[in-house]
Amino acid sequence: IELRTRGHVRRDPRMCSFAPLRLELPKDKTKGTIFEGHGKVKLGTHCQGDGLYHQYTLRDYLANLLHHALTPRSLRARLAKVTYAETGGGKEPYTKLGILFEDVDDMAARAEMRELPVPRQMFRYVDQPQLLFMSMFQYMIGNVDYSILALHNVIMLDDAKGVRYTVPYDFDYSGLVNAHYAIPAKGLPIPSVRDRLYRGPCKTEAEVNEALRVFREKQAELLALPATLTQYGLNDGPRKDAEKYLNEFFELVNKPERVKKTFVSDCKPVGGM
């Protein structure tokens, strides 16, 4: 395989001593392996070597599990134990937790769409139900680190009819992960990523409730996911914190008056994000 570093913030050595990677796999040599059919795979790495980042990796993986449980139009993710060895010798090989991410082209093919990385999109240019769903998901996990205007942490997919869909990814700056380095962007009216902020389109109460329907239907399944990660080393503290954070979301969306106030009455139209 060939390895390339990727990313922006985490590529900075002041942020991470170990950058995220892209695996470029020779298709003629992967036949019969779990990588057969994959040309490129992103690898989310451990960033730093201490146990705190092990917990961040698991909570980041949890966010991806939540997303995929809600919709197939999402990047598949797989937890992996990755052993690193220096070909030139030096350090002893060591093993860390990582996350393998599906290639965007493969996800687009599953959805019978194609990626069209077009920035400077406004709300009105994209599919409204999908945009509303994405906004609710980002609100659930407390993520404000995305933009369709700047095409930041959002994938643009077009179907055969030219309808444009938004698919979010990269959730390590979310309140659910609760990384110590994650801070909201300047100009956002929240002091912490733990404070949820709705950044989606302003819609009617009926449209909002339709977007929330899948969340309510899968509430039990979603709330059970943090406990499934204890087998990989998610500690009790982070597990309980993740469960509490998700429960706060469901307490809100199961109360009609709070739904109306949060997503309808107090919604501020921005025309894009």
Residue frames relative to the residue before (quaternion, step in Angstrom):
aa qw qx qy qz dx dy dz
I 1.0000 0.0000 0.0000 0.0000 0.00 0.00 0.00
E 0.2917 -0.6952 0.6156 0.2293 3.50 -1.36 0.27
L 0.2229 -0.7795 0.5763 0.1029 3.55 -1.05 0.79
R 0.0134 -0.7740 0.6329 0.0089 3.55 -1.03 0.81
T 0.4267 -0.6582 0.5408 0.3038 3.55 -1.09 0.64
R 0.0763 -0.7870 0.6115 0.0274 3.57 -1.20 0.53
G 0.6159 0.5693 -0.4038 0.3653 3.53 -1.32 -0.03
H 0.4061 -0.6939 0.5441 0.2399 3.53 -1.37 0.05
V 0.7713 0.3396 -0.1928 0.5027 3.58 0.33 -1.25
R 0.7303 0.4395 -0.2467 0.4612 3.57 0.80 -1.03
R 0.5744 0.5747 -0.3859 0.4369 3.59 1.23 -0.21
D 0.5587 0.5989 -0.3758 0.4335 3.56 1.26 -0.41
P 0.4277 -0.7280 0.4676 0.2614 3.64 -0.62 1.06
R 0.5779 0.5649 -0.3875 0.4435 3.59 1.20 -0.29
M 0.6827 0.4610 -0.2647 0.5014 3.55 1.23 -0.50
C 0.8129 0.0346 0.0407 0.5799 3.56 0.81 -1.07
S 0.3718 -0.7074 0.5524 0.2371 3.54 -1.00 0.80
F 0.7548 0.2210 -0.1411 0.6012 3.58 1.29 -0.27
A 0.2982 -0.8046 0.4939 0.1405 3.58 -0.39 1.27
P 0.5802 -0.5291 0.4650 0.4089 3.60 -1.25 0.30
L 0.2480 -0.7927 0.5480 0.0990 3.57 -1.13 0.67
R 0.2199 -0.6979 0.6519 0.1990 3.49 -1.41 0.27
L 0.2435 -0.7552 0.5925 0.1390 3.56 -0.86 0.99
E 0.1157 -0.7694 0.6253 0.0600 3.57 -0.79 1.01
L 0.1499 -0.8505 0.5041 0.0036 3.51 -0.32 1.36
P 0.3732 -0.7154 0.5381 0.2438 3.62 -0.81 0.93
K 0.4155 -0.7607 0.4385 0.2377 3.58 -0.39 1.23
D 0.6482 0.5322 -0.3317 0.4320 3.60 1.09 -0.62
K 0.7312 0.4086 -0.2345 0.4934 3.59 1.23 -0.27
T 0.6460 0.5336 -0.3253 0.4383 3.60 1.25 0.00
K 0.3994 0.7265 -0.4767 0.2923 3.59 1.26 0.02
G 0.8008 0.2573 -0.2076 0.4994 3.55 -0.88 0.97
T 0.6475 0.4647 -0.3242 0.5096 3.59 1.30 0.03
I 0.6585 -0.5026 0.3620 0.4275 3.59 -1.25 0.15
F 0.6536 0.5086 -0.3141 0.4643 3.60 1.27 -0.24
E 0.3661 0.7445 -0.4924 0.2630 3.60 1.24 0.09
G 0.7991 0.2684 -0.2231 0.4896 3.55 -0.89 0.99
H 0.6572 0.4761 -0.3095 0.4956 3.58 1.28 -0.13
G 0.2509 -0.7788 0.5575 0.1404 3.56 -0.78 1.02
K 0.7931 0.0392 0.0143 0.6076 3.54 1.01 -0.91
V 0.0165 -0.7822 0.6226 -0.0164 3.54 -1.04 0.83
K 0.3320 -0.7272 0.5624 0.2113 3.57 -0.90 0.90
L 0.1522 -0.7724 0.6115 0.0791 3.53 -1.11 0.76
G 0.2402 -0.7375 0.6176 0.1305 3.53 -0.75 1.12
T 0.1923 -0.8258 0.5257 0.0685 3.56 -0.52 1.17
H 0.7048 -0.5215 0.3308 0.3492 3.53 -1.39 0.14
C 0.3839 -0.7583 0.4510 0.2724 3.61 1.31 -0.12
Q 0.7741 -0.0808 0.0900 0.6214 3.57 0.58 -1.17
G 0.5830 -0.6682 0.3663 0.2818 3.54 -1.18 0.49
D 0.6094 0.6065 -0.3711 0.3508 3.60 1.13 -0.30
G 0.7176 -0.4932 0.3082 0.3831 3.55 -1.34 0.31
L 0.5490 0.6172 -0.3976 0.3995 3.59 1.16 -0.52
Y 0.6911 0.4753 -0.2766 0.4690 3.57 0.95 -0.87
H 0.5373 0.5842 -0.3972 0.4607 3.58 1.23 -0.39
Q 0.6622 0.4902 -0.2926 0.4854 3.58 1.00 -0.84
Y 0.6265 0.5315 -0.3377 0.4594 3.60 1.01 -0.78
T 0.6397 0.5333 -0.3264 0.4470 3.59 0.96 -0.87
L 0.6764 0.4909 -0.2932 0.4643 3.56 0.92 -0.90
R 0.6768 0.4748 -0.3041 0.4733 3.60 0.97 -0.74
D 0.5919 0.5336 -0.3534 0.4899 3.58 1.15 -0.57
Y 0.6407 0.5128 -0.3091 0.4806 3.57 0.98 -0.86
L 0.6086 0.5579 -0.3387 0.4513 3.59 1.05 -0.77
A 0.6388 0.5256 -0.3298 0.4549 3.60 0.93 -0.87
N 0.6607 0.4963 -0.3005 0.4763 3.58 1.01 -0.81
L 0.6213 0.5307 -0.3362 0.4682 3.60 1.05 -0.73
L 0.6344 0.5302 -0.3198 0.4629 3.57 0.99 -0.85
H 0.6647 0.5130 -0.3038 0.4503 3.57 0.90 -0.94
H 0.7092 0.4569 -0.2725 0.4627 3.57 0.84 -0.96
A 0.5967 0.5533 -0.3657 0.4518 3.60 1.14 -0.50
L 0.6971 0.4794 -0.2583 0.4664 3.57 1.15 -0.65
T 0.8207 -0.0104 0.0532 0.5688 3.58 1.05 -0.72
P 0.4358 -0.6783 0.5156 0.2901 3.62 -1.03 0.69
R 0.5932 0.5409 -0.3689 0.4684 3.57 1.27 -0.30
S 0.5119 0.5885 -0.4278 0.4568 3.54 0.58 1.26
L 0.5509 -0.6001 0.4547 0.3601 3.55 -1.20 0.44
R 0.3771 -0.6995 0.5563 0.2431 3.55 -0.84 0.94
A 0.1068 -0.7854 0.6084 0.0402 3.54 -1.09 0.74
R 0.0840 -0.7905 0.6059 0.0310 3.55 -1.11 0.69
L 0.3955 -0.7072 0.5397 0.2286 3.53 -0.84 1.03
A 0.0088 -0.8134 0.5805 -0.0355 3.57 -0.98 0.83
K 0.3050 -0.6720 0.6341 0.2310 3.51 -1.28 0.54
V 0.1029 -0.8311 0.5465 -0.0099 3.54 -0.45 1.26
T 0.1749 -0.7777 0.5972 0.0894 3.55 -0.80 1.03
Y 0.1794 -0.7879 0.5862 0.0591 3.54 -0.78 1.11
A 0.0117 0.7845 -0.6192 0.0324 3.55 -0.95 0.94
E 0.3716 -0.7151 0.5467 0.2273 3.58 -0.96 0.85
T 0.4280 -0.7275 0.4749 0.2490 3.57 -0.68 1.10
G 0.7088 0.4488 -0.2626 0.4767 3.57 1.11 -0.59
G 0.5977 -0.5484 0.3789 0.4454 3.56 1.23 0.17
G 0.4391 0.6872 -0.5075 0.2781 3.55 -1.17 -0.43
K 0.8417 0.0205 0.0172 0.5393 3.57 -0.53 -1.17
E 0.5135 -0.6096 0.5061 0.3295 3.52 -1.21 0.56
P 0.5788 -0.5724 0.4332 0.3870 3.62 -1.08 0.59
Y 0.0228 -0.7928 0.6091 0.0014 3.56 -1.08 0.72
T 0.3259 -0.7623 0.5400 0.1453 3.56 -1.19 0.66
K 0.0028 -0.7880 0.6145 -0.0386 3.55 -0.98 0.97
L 0.5443 -0.5936 0.4796 0.3485 3.53 -1.29 0.38
G 0.0352 0.7879 -0.6139 0.0318 3.56 -1.05 0.79
I 0.3246 -0.7185 0.5753 0.2179 3.56 -1.32 0.11
L 0.2284 -0.7505 0.6074 0.1254 3.56 -0.84 1.03
F 0.1587 -0.8052 0.5688 0.0548 3.56 -0.81 1.04
E 0.5400 -0.6193 0.4808 0.3062 3.51 -1.09 0.86
D 0.4925 -0.6385 0.5007 0.3147 3.57 -1.08 0.71
V 0.5894 -0.6087 0.4010 0.3481 3.58 -1.01 0.83
D 0.6359 0.5393 -0.3370 0.4373 3.61 0.96 -0.81
D 0.6507 0.5096 -0.3181 0.4644 3.59 1.03 -0.76
M 0.6427 0.5075 -0.3188 0.4771 3.57 1.02 -0.79
A 0.6452 0.5196 -0.3156 0.4627 3.58 0.99 -0.86
A 0.6465 0.5163 -0.3204 0.4614 3.59 0.99 -0.82
R 0.6169 0.5424 -0.3411 0.4570 3.61 1.03 -0.76
A 0.7344 0.4158 -0.2119 0.4929 3.55 1.02 -0.89
E 0.3899 -0.7307 0.4605 0.3194 3.58 1.35 -0.01
M 0.5356 0.5693 -0.4239 0.4575 3.52 0.93 1.03
R 0.2932 -0.7179 0.5841 0.2398 3.55 -1.30 -0.18
E 0.4903 -0.6451 0.4928 0.3170 3.52 -1.15 0.65
L 0.0072 -0.7706 0.6372 -0.0137 3.54 -1.02 0.86
P 0.1364 -0.8499 0.5045 0.0671 3.60 0.17 1.27
V 0.1595 0.7998 -0.5500 0.1802 3.55 0.30 1.32
P 0.2502 -0.7807 0.5517 0.1535 3.61 -0.56 1.09
R 0.7609 0.4042 -0.2930 0.4144 3.51 -1.43 -0.11
Q 0.3082 0.7371 -0.5293 0.2855 3.54 0.96 0.91
M 0.2559 -0.7337 0.6080 0.1628 3.54 -1.15 0.67
F 0.7127 -0.4475 0.3146 0.4391 3.56 -1.27 0.34
R 0.7097 0.5101 -0.2781 0.3983 3.56 0.78 -1.03
Y 0.6354 0.5604 -0.3299 0.4164 3.60 1.20 -0.37
V 0.7358 0.4124 -0.2224 0.4889 3.61 1.17 -0.37
D 0.6765 -0.4876 0.3624 0.4163 3.55 -1.28 0.36
Q 0.4246 -0.7646 0.4308 0.2225 3.56 -0.58 1.17
P 0.6633 0.4840 -0.3421 0.4570 3.67 0.82 -0.75
Q 0.6591 0.4966 -0.3155 0.4685 3.59 1.00 -0.80
L 0.6324 0.5280 -0.3274 0.4627 3.58 1.00 -0.80
L 0.6626 0.4990 -0.2998 0.4713 3.56 0.98 -0.86
F 0.6306 0.5210 -0.3277 0.4728 3.59 1.01 -0.79
M 0.6579 0.5106 -0.3125 0.4569 3.58 0.88 -0.94
S 0.6522 0.5221 -0.3115 0.4528 3.57 0.97 -0.87
M 0.6532 0.5014 -0.3074 0.4770 3.59 1.04 -0.76
F 0.6346 0.5168 -0.3364 0.4659 3.58 1.00 -0.76
Q 0.6600 0.4989 -0.3109 0.4678 3.57 0.91 -0.90
Y 0.6287 0.5184 -0.3328 0.4745 3.58 1.06 -0.69
M 0.6323 0.5483 -0.3362 0.4319 3.59 0.95 -0.84
I 0.7689 0.3391 -0.1961 0.5053 3.60 0.85 -0.92
G 0.4704 -0.7066 0.4269 0.3117 3.59 1.28 0.04
N 0.4325 0.7046 -0.4566 0.3286 3.58 0.97 0.85
V 0.0383 -0.7957 0.6045 0.0028 3.57 -0.78 1.05
D 0.5322 0.6497 -0.3838 0.3838 3.58 1.33 0.05
Y 0.5799 0.5351 -0.4136 0.4542 3.55 0.49 1.23
S 0.0085 0.7932 -0.6087 0.0155 3.56 -1.25 0.42
I 0.3055 -0.7258 0.5780 0.2142 3.58 -0.90 0.87
L 0.5732 0.5907 -0.3753 0.4262 3.58 1.20 -0.45
A 0.7660 0.3108 -0.1598 0.5396 3.58 0.93 -0.94
L 0.3427 -0.7415 0.4874 0.3085 3.60 1.35 -0.10
H 0.3404 0.7359 -0.4928 0.3159 3.52 0.87 1.08
N 0.8488 -0.0675 -0.0183 0.5240 3.56 -0.61 1.22
V 0.6187 0.4593 -0.3618 0.5248 3.55 1.14 0.76
I 0.2459 -0.7462 0.6049 0.1298 3.56 -0.99 0.95
M 0.2313 -0.7574 0.5956 0.1344 3.57 -0.98 0.88
L 0.0413 -0.7930 0.6077 -0.0138 3.55 -0.80 1.10
D 0.1632 -0.7671 0.6131 0.0952 3.56 -1.06 0.81
D 0.3009 -0.7372 0.5680 0.2080 3.59 -0.98 0.80
A 0.7612 -0.3999 0.2559 0.4417 3.58 -1.30 0.01
K 0.6936 0.4577 -0.2711 0.4857 3.59 1.20 -0.50
G 0.5593 -0.6272 0.3792 0.3872 3.57 1.29 0.03
V 0.4279 0.6733 -0.4863 0.3563 3.58 1.23 0.31
R 0.2785 -0.7994 0.5203 0.1129 3.56 -0.79 1.06
Y 0.1270 -0.8017 0.5839 0.0167 3.54 -0.86 1.08
T 0.2833 -0.7514 0.5755 0.1549 3.56 -1.12 0.73
V 0.0525 -0.7902 0.6104 -0.0123 3.56 -0.86 1.03
P 0.2725 -0.7948 0.5179 0.1608 3.62 -0.55 1.08
Y 0.0260 0.7701 -0.6373 -0.0123 3.54 -1.29 0.38
D 0.7599 0.3738 -0.2858 0.4484 3.56 -1.38 0.12
F 0.1055 0.8540 -0.4897 0.1403 3.54 0.20 1.34
D 0.3847 0.7719 -0.4593 0.2126 3.62 1.18 0.20
Y 0.6580 0.4774 -0.3220 0.4852 3.62 1.24 -0.22
S 0.4596 0.7042 -0.4361 0.3203 3.58 1.23 0.22
G 0.6169 -0.5427 0.4244 0.3804 3.53 -1.29 0.35
L 0.5832 0.5845 -0.3692 0.4265 3.58 1.14 -0.57
V 0.6798 0.4547 -0.2817 0.5018 3.59 0.95 -0.84
N 0.1084 -0.8563 0.4961 0.0940 3.56 1.11 -0.82
A 0.1738 0.7949 -0.5543 0.1751 3.57 0.88 0.97
H 0.5478 -0.6522 0.4094 0.3270 3.58 -0.95 0.82
Y 0.6785 0.4982 -0.2902 0.4552 3.59 1.16 -0.54
A 0.5812 0.6184 -0.3707 0.3772 3.61 1.21 -0.31
I 0.0742 0.7747 -0.6222 0.0855 3.55 -0.77 1.10
P 0.5469 -0.6152 0.4391 0.3601 3.62 -1.06 0.63
A 0.5780 -0.5774 0.4491 0.3618 3.56 -1.20 0.55
K 0.5984 -0.5633 0.4264 0.3779 3.55 -1.16 0.60
G 0.7404 0.3885 -0.3011 0.4585 3.54 -1.01 0.82
L 0.6145 0.5173 -0.3615 0.4734 3.59 1.21 -0.28
P 0.4391 -0.7501 0.4387 0.2281 3.60 -0.85 0.95
I 0.5792 0.5362 -0.4119 0.4553 3.59 0.90 0.88
P 0.4132 -0.7333 0.4836 0.2402 3.61 -0.94 0.82
S 0.7980 0.1721 -0.0590 0.5746 3.60 1.18 -0.50
V 0.5458 -0.6097 0.4562 0.3496 3.58 -1.15 0.57
R 0.5601 0.5952 -0.3915 0.4228 3.59 1.22 -0.24
D 0.6230 0.5064 -0.3357 0.4928 3.59 1.26 -0.36
R 0.3392 -0.7631 0.5132 0.1981 3.56 -0.48 1.15
L 0.0400 -0.7762 0.6292 -0.0043 3.53 -1.15 0.80
Y 0.3044 -0.7519 0.5566 0.1794 3.58 -0.71 1.07
R 0.0535 -0.8248 0.5626 -0.0202 3.58 -0.65 1.16
G 0.4856 0.6968 -0.4092 0.3337 3.55 1.25 0.36
P 0.7065 -0.4439 0.3336 0.4387 3.57 -1.33 -0.13
C 0.4592 -0.6535 0.5234 0.2967 3.55 -1.20 0.52
K 0.0220 0.8104 -0.5790 0.0867 3.54 -0.62 1.20
T 0.6444 -0.5047 0.3946 0.4176 3.55 -1.32 0.09
E 0.6634 -0.4989 0.3759 0.4121 3.55 -1.27 0.33
A 0.6342 0.5353 -0.3267 0.4522 3.60 1.04 -0.77
E 0.6677 0.4941 -0.3005 0.4687 3.59 0.95 -0.86
V 0.6286 0.5316 -0.3260 0.4647 3.57 1.02 -0.79
N 0.6826 0.4872 -0.2887 0.4619 3.58 0.89 -0.91
E 0.6140 0.5265 -0.3514 0.4715 3.57 1.09 -0.61
A 0.6476 0.5106 -0.3145 0.4700 3.60 1.01 -0.78
L 0.7003 0.4710 -0.2580 0.4702 3.57 1.07 -0.76
R 0.4552 0.7247 -0.4374 0.2763 3.58 1.23 -0.33
V 0.6907 0.4789 -0.2966 0.4535 3.61 0.83 -0.93
F 0.6072 0.5446 -0.3549 0.4569 3.60 1.10 -0.63
R 0.6772 0.4878 -0.2890 0.4690 3.57 0.92 -0.92
E 0.6499 0.5277 -0.3192 0.4443 3.58 0.97 -0.86
K 0.7779 0.3305 -0.1603 0.5099 3.58 1.02 -0.80
Q 0.2457 0.8145 -0.4981 0.1674 3.59 1.23 0.35
A 0.6898 0.4800 -0.2971 0.4533 3.60 0.75 -0.98
E 0.6514 0.5194 -0.3096 0.4583 3.59 0.97 -0.85
L 0.6739 0.4999 -0.2926 0.4586 3.57 0.94 -0.88
L 0.6881 0.4891 -0.2819 0.4558 3.56 0.93 -0.91
A 0.6435 0.5245 -0.3236 0.4540 3.60 1.20 -0.42
L 0.5402 0.6791 -0.3874 0.3114 3.62 1.17 -0.41
P 0.6214 0.5479 -0.3866 0.4052 3.69 0.84 -0.70
A 0.6576 0.5288 -0.3164 0.4334 3.61 0.95 -0.83
T 0.6095 0.5686 -0.3622 0.4172 3.61 1.13 -0.53
L 0.6762 0.5122 -0.2922 0.4416 3.60 1.20 -0.40
T 0.4477 0.6846 -0.4684 0.3339 3.60 1.22 0.01
Q 0.6046 0.5729 -0.3544 0.4249 3.61 1.11 -0.60
Y 0.7060 0.4215 -0.2557 0.5085 3.58 1.24 -0.40
G 0.6975 -0.5040 0.2633 0.4360 3.56 1.27 0.18
L 0.3946 0.6846 -0.5197 0.3250 3.62 1.16 0.33
N 0.3744 -0.7594 0.4942 0.1970 3.56 -0.58 1.17
D 0.6707 -0.5210 0.3526 0.3930 3.57 -1.26 0.45
G 0.6377 0.5506 -0.3295 0.4262 3.58 0.97 -0.85
P 0.7101 0.4304 -0.2664 0.4894 3.62 0.73 -0.99
R 0.6132 0.5438 -0.3581 0.4472 3.61 1.05 -0.67
K 0.6856 0.4766 -0.2833 0.4718 3.57 0.83 -0.99
D 0.6316 0.5325 -0.3319 0.4554 3.56 1.03 -0.76
A 0.6550 0.5034 -0.3090 0.4712 3.59 0.96 -0.87
E 0.6503 0.5140 -0.3130 0.4636 3.58 0.96 -0.85
K 0.6518 0.5117 -0.3064 0.4684 3.58 0.97 -0.87
Y 0.6552 0.5203 -0.3101 0.4515 3.58 0.94 -0.90
L 0.6740 0.4751 -0.2893 0.4861 3.60 0.97 -0.83
N 0.6291 0.5438 -0.3312 0.4460 3.58 1.02 -0.78
E 0.6097 0.5554 -0.3469 0.4466 3.58 1.07 -0.72
F 0.6261 0.5281 -0.3267 0.4716 3.57 1.07 -0.76
F 0.7127 0.4578 -0.2697 0.4580 3.57 0.82 -0.96
E 0.5759 0.5576 -0.3806 0.4610 3.58 1.14 -0.49
L 0.6579 0.5012 -0.3020 0.4741 3.57 1.06 -0.75
V 0.7557 0.4298 -0.2454 0.4288 3.59 0.65 -1.10
N 0.6537 0.4912 -0.3248 0.4753 3.58 1.23 -0.17
K 0.6511 0.4399 -0.3228 0.5276 3.57 1.30 0.25
P 0.4165 -0.7637 0.4326 0.2370 3.60 -0.25 1.27
E 0.6683 0.5091 -0.3240 0.4349 3.59 0.91 -0.82
R 0.6604 0.4902 -0.3069 0.4790 3.59 1.07 -0.71
V 0.6029 0.5479 -0.3495 0.4628 3.58 1.09 -0.69
K 0.6736 0.4999 -0.2960 0.4569 3.57 0.87 -0.98
K 0.6775 0.4938 -0.2993 0.4557 3.59 0.89 -0.90
T 0.7163 0.4817 -0.2624 0.4315 3.59 0.82 -1.03
F 0.8302 0.2752 -0.1008 0.4742 3.56 0.77 -1.05
V 0.7382 0.3587 -0.2236 0.5257 3.60 1.22 -0.26
S 0.7600 0.3920 -0.2263 0.4664 3.62 0.41 -1.20
D 0.7753 0.3412 -0.1773 0.5011 3.61 0.88 -0.93
C 0.4377 0.7069 -0.4582 0.3143 3.60 1.26 0.05
K 0.1696 -0.7803 0.5977 0.0716 3.54 -0.95 0.95
P 0.3556 -0.7538 0.5053 0.2235 3.63 -0.48 1.12
V 0.0988 -0.8126 0.5738 0.0267 3.55 -0.86 0.99
G 0.4336 -0.7457 0.4290 0.2682 3.61 1.24 -0.23
G 0.7798 -0.0959 0.0738 0.6142 3.58 1.23 -0.14
M 0.1304 -0.7962 0.5832 0.0946 3.55 -1.23 0.04
